[in-house]
Amino acid sequence: MLITQALLRGGIPLIVMGGIALLLYFQGSYFDAKGTFVASLIAFFVGAATVIYNIDHWSFTKQSGVHFLIMLITVYPILLLSGWFTISSILDAFKIFLLFVSVGVVIWIVMSILAKIFSW
């Protein structure tokens, strides 16, 4: 089941990092706790969305496009609300979008290469 796989792939990092965030919070490191929790949410959605690449009857282009859309509607808003960036205008949000796309493209290229190397 894809949903079970998605929950496992995303849930494990969410639980581990969420636990670390909770420990940081109880230690009084509120800023670090928030950052770790935000990162755990991003890890959840990224991990869960990787099941898209297990849908064999979809082309790699379709899998990549759907994965990008999922990241766009989950990770990008998390970045905007994370407090990691100063947002005082639409231009600031656009700069974050460009960073989001740039990092995503680099990760996509690296992972695509690794998948080809290790899929023997």
N, C-alpha and C positions, 0 to 999 in steps of 0.2 A: 504494500500500500504506500502510495506516495505521501499521503498525509502523515502517516506514522514515521516514515523516513525523514520528512521535513521537520517534524517535531523533535526527533532525536538529534538531527544535525544542527538545528538551531537551539534546541532546549539545553543541550549539554553545556555549550559555552555560556548561555544565559544563566544557568544555575551556578556554574563555577564562578563566573565573573560577578554575578549578582551577590553571591556569598562573600566574595572579596570586598565588594562595595559596602555590604552590610557591616563587615568587620571594620573597614575604614571609617564608616559612619560612627560606630560605637566607640572608636578610638578618638573621635573628635576631628578627624580629617575630612570635613564635609565637602570641601572642594574636590579632593581626590575621589571621595566616594561617589559624588555626582558624575565626575568624568568617567569613572570605571563603570557605573551603571549605564551611562549613555553608550559607552563602547559595547557593553553587553547586549544592549538592544540592537545595535548595528550588527553585531556578530550573530544574533538570533536571526535577523532577516536575511543576512547574506548566506548563512549556513542553511537555513530552511529553503531558500530559493535555489540552491544548487540541485535540488531534485529535478528541476526543469531539464537538466542535461541527461536525465535518465529516461526521458520520453523519446524512445527510439524512432517512432514514426514521424517525429518532427525533424526538420532540417536543422543543421547547426545554426544557420542564420535565424531561423524562427526561435530556436531555443535562446540564442543570445539576445534577440530583440525583446522577448518576453521577460527574460531575466533583467534587462536594462529597465523595462517599464516597472517591474516590481521594485527594483532599487530606487527608481525615481519617485514612486509614491510612498515608499517607506523610509529609506535611508536619507534622502535629501531633506525631507521635512524634519527628521531627527537632527540633522546637522544644523538646520536653521534655528531650531528651538534649543539646541544644546548649551548655548552660552559660550561656545568655543570661539565664536566669531562676533565681531561688532557689526551689527546690521542697523544702519541708519537710513538706508535708501534701497530702492530697487536695484541700483547698480551694485550695491554690496551683496545682495542676494544673487545677482547674476554672476559675480565673481566667485561666490561659493559654488554656484552651479558649474562654472568652468573648472574649478578645482575638483569637484565631484566627478565630472566627466573625465578629466585628465587622469586622476588616480584610478578610476574605473577602467579606463582603456589600458593603462599599464598593467593592472592586475589581470585583466582579461587576456592580454597578450602573453604574459608570463604563464598563466594557468593553461592557456591553449597549447603553448609549447611543451609544458610539462606533461600535459595529457597525451600529446602525440608521442613524446619520448617514452613514457611509461605504459602506453597501451599496446603492448606487444602481444 
